Amino acid sequence: MNNPQQVQRAVAIGAALLLVLGAAPSLYQAWRVHTVVSQNIEARGGQAAWNGLQAVRFTGTLDLGHAKVAPFRLEQARPSQSCFSYEFQGGEVIQCTTEALGWKQAAFTGDPAPQRIQGEELREASAGADPRGLLIDYGERGHDLHFDGAVDLEGRPAW
């Protein structure tokens, strides 16, 4: 390889190969995240069905520990509205948020008046308020996902 053009070409190919190999883990990471999220959305009815969803209500029981359970209700509506309530110590605990406003009320604290939610607490509550969940349009909504691998769940891999 005495020809300067051949040397230049070999250096360029080597540099390109190093760039590609260096980017391979992050490309694989992005591909795995996209694949797992897409499969999850399809298994739950598909993107179109979730995009058409405007509101949802969940009811059930919370495990409060020490063999105590409490009935709860979670209502979510687009865009970013939620109201979560449950019974605790003979009273009701309520937290409701929109993107811009939030309040909570918990009589067991000794102050039965609603308290305003602000700052990081409001941002976290409103970020999880979309009834479609956190995976639908996760990138456009500012959620950052990473693929950490699979774990064994009852003999099957789960991501």
C-alpha angles and dihedrals in degrees: 000000000000093000110100090216091055091049091049091048092049091050091049092049091047092049092048091049091051090050092050093047091047091051094044097090093051092045090050090047092053092046093050093048091049092047096048093045093047092050091048093051092047092048089054096052105287138275095283093054093049093046089056093052112105103171141004137189125206124190129181142105131298121219103227094180129246089071092297123133129181131195113244140189126202120187121184130181134178127288101039101300123140142163121193123184138169139165119256132168093348095310140079126259113207132183122178128177144174125184091274106025138042141167139177134198126196117169092191090070090068094248111090093185119104113260123213118242115218143164121008093355091058093044092052094046094049093043090061095042099090108110089218091067130236099294102061107095089348095164095049089048093053099252114145115210129189130191109232097174136256131308127199112257112181092327096315130094117255125187 
